[in-house]
Amino acid sequence: MLKQLFIKNFTLIDTLDIQFNPGFSVITGETGAGKSIILGAIGLLLGQRADSKAIKAGASKCVIEAHFDLSRYAMADFFEQNDIEYEPDDCIIRRELSASGKSRAFICDTPVPLALLKEIGERLIDVHSQHQNLLLGKQDFQLEVVDIIAGDAAELEQYGEAYASYLDARKALADLREAIERDRQNADFLRFQHDELAGARLVDGEQEELERKSDTMSHAEEIKGALYEADARLSAEGSGAVGNLRAACGQLEAIARVLPEADALASRLDSAYIELKDISEEISRLLEGIDFDPAELDAVNSRLDTIYNLEKKYHCQTVADLLARQAELKVQLEGIDNSDEALGELQARLDESERKCNDCAAVLTSLRAEAARRIEGEMQERLVPLGMPNVRFAIAMEREQPSRNGCDRVAFLFSANKSMPMQPVSQVASGGEIARVMLSLKAMISGAVKLPTIIFDEIDTGVSGKIAEKMAQIMQQMGRADRQVISITHLPQIAALGQTHYKVYKEDTEAGTTSRMVLLDGEARVREVAQMLSGSDITEAAINNAKELLKK
């Protein structure tokens, strides 16, 4: 329930700080006094788009803040899920707008994105403006009304999951059929590609080995010459390094008995001799293994050409990529060969998901049909006292293809006269009749949905006299069930029945024109209702009439 509204520097409002009470309240004021400004400010709290032009001229920032009592509305889950401190007795929602265009939103002083502000706003306040009467002709709105009265949220969620599975299965089958058709058209080409790669008998890593071998064989003469020269310098008879090192080691060993230091040097030379002798033998073995064979080089290069051509053709970098492409082609060909089996499996999945979807839709249809009958009866009872003794209201239901909301199309049918057949309500109801229908629907919905605050913006358009009084009584009743109802009205019959009465007016000051809002009581309220009855010149008769209205 809205407890307090604070507005600063918003259009014509410099500062407004007003308390609100439970039950049924009314707001009155001349056209242009600023009632729509207050609604606009509340709209910002509900997550509507902000415009920096709405900031009062000369101000750098506007602030709109509302305090709510949520203690009776079981909303702790929202705060827990969004990691916001829960203050049920005083939940503060604030919106700030700077002249630079930046907008900030807060819930209990925690910064939140606008989407979250909108989410909580939809659970706190329902603002019914005149343009919402157009919703009466919308299929989605009519179906939503039926669903609310049916209380089928859980069943609707189950249907939504089944419908999503049905859509997934349908798409999977369509995608597979498209892929199979595409692959079948290219089957011969795909098979040729697979056979070409399979026929190449590729081995992962062979490209690197062949490239090394080709490089070695292409430089065989150069390698052989270098090895020969190295071998000669190491092992040639009489002049080779190995033999000379062995001889030097022998000389040192011969004098070791007279020169102790020579023994250590001889040992070191002996180690070097062993290592150098091993290197010499390895070079000799390499030299013997180098044998240039032009035919073998041609074979190696031919194999590399095959690999290079395949890589270029299939846009691959390595033999491993070619093998992966070969495996992919194999899977595609197996898919084509086994396509009937795969199609059968997906068709079975689609049939099962469609069956579940239809079963869930049937449950929804049953609940909706039962709710539709209840709505018809209750609307009849509500509309007759509102000046429509011959009213007929019915809900037609037709089955349609599965959609996100089920398989039902509903239409609200209406006739206010005995001689007129029932037709869609938006086509045959007058403005005043639509207002009464919408109020009756809102009253019925409010009994099913525990919404803390409902604001009616001139829902009394097109009605007057006793009908307006009856509408006010309905709003009174709505305000008694732990609910707050606020009506912005131009009708004295409605204004007089509010438990609390506020007036919006304009005031000219040195700083410019400002909108104000005050709580009326006592004589001030009598004069406001009298003025609504008689106009600017308040007569004694109007005063007496206003007092009689207020006694009710």
Salt bridges, closest charged atoms under 4 A:
ASP14 OD1 - ARG516 NH1 2.99
GLU65 OE2 - HIS67 NE2 3.07
GLU65 OE1 - ARG94 NH1 3.76
ASP77 OD1 - ARG123 NH2 3.70
ASP90 OD1 - LYS3 NZ 3.78
ASP90 OD1 - HIS67 ND1 2.80
GLU96 OE1 - LYS61 NZ 3.96
GLU96 OE2 - ARG94 NE 3.03
GLU96 OE1 - ARG104 NH2 2.92
ASP109 OD1 - ARG94 NH1 3.03
ASP126 OD2 - LYS442 NZ 2.63
ASP140 OD2 - ARG404 NH2 3.90
ASP147 OD1 - ARG368 NE 2.69
ASP152 OD2 - ARG368 NE 3.92
ASP175 OD2 - LYS171 NZ 2.79
GLU178 OE2 - ARG182 NH1 3.95
ASP195 OD1 - HIS194 ND1 3.49
GLU196 OE1 - LYS313 NZ 2.86
GLU206 OE2 - ARG303 NH2 2.95
GLU209 OE2 - ARG212 NH2 2.81
ASP215 OD1 - HIS219 ND1 3.67
GLU229 OE2 - ARG233 NE 3.03
GLU253 OE2 - ARG246 NH2 3.72
ASP270 OD1 - ARG246 NH1 3.40
GLU281 OE2 - LYS277 NZ 2.83
GLU282 OE1 - ARG285 NH2 2.36
GLU296 OE2 - LYS213 NZ 2.99
GLU328 OE2 - ARG325 NH1 2.89
ASP337 OD1 - ARG191 NH2 3.75
ASP340 OD1 - ARG184 NH2 3.63
GLU352 OE2 - ARG355 NH2 2.60
ASP359 OD2 - ARG355 NH1 2.80
GLU370 OE2 - ARG374 NH1 3.84
GLU376 OE2 - ARG373 NH2 2.79
GLU378 OE2 - ARG382 NH2 2.93
GLU400 OE1 - ARG409 NE 3.40
ASP408 OD2 - ARG368 NH1 2.90
GLU458 OE2 - HIS490 NE2 2.97
GLU469 OE1 - LYS552 NZ 3.36
ASP482 OD1 - ARG72 NH1 2.58
GLU507 OE1 - ARG516 NE 3.07
GLU528 OE1 - LYS503 NZ 3.08
GLU548 OE2 - LYS551 NZ 3.46
